[in-house]
Amino acid sequence: MTRNKWILMIVVSFFIGWGTSRWIPAPLEGMAVTFSNTGQIQMQSIQLEFGNADSQSNLLALRIEPGQTRTLLLNHQPGLGFNVRIQYADGSTQEFCALRGDDRTHPTIALGKS
């Protein structure tokens, strides 16, 4: 083969590899947790606290209407669990530890007050 054909083949191979890699999603680091408001009262806020031996993080989601869902991305290892605090529009709160021992990376948590 001539030099030009080799160069053309390398360039075409590069673009095929680059284009193919764009279709393959990157592996998820952590978790994508979906919160679903199955109740009749708006969730004013959902506060998450999670960490490990090296770091501690807080995440705050605001205003989830009844029937809506919200997906939050956590840089947190599945199975370790995390603390959840929900503030409802009527002033009440709900607190719990979620997903401890659960290794799913895309769980859904259904919550709500009627």
Secondary structure by P-SEA (a helix, b strand, c coil): ccaaaaaaaaaaaaaaaaaaaaaccccccccbbbbbccccccccbbbbbbccccccbbbbbccccccbbbbbbbcccccbbbbbbbbccccbbbbbbccccccccbbbbbbbcc
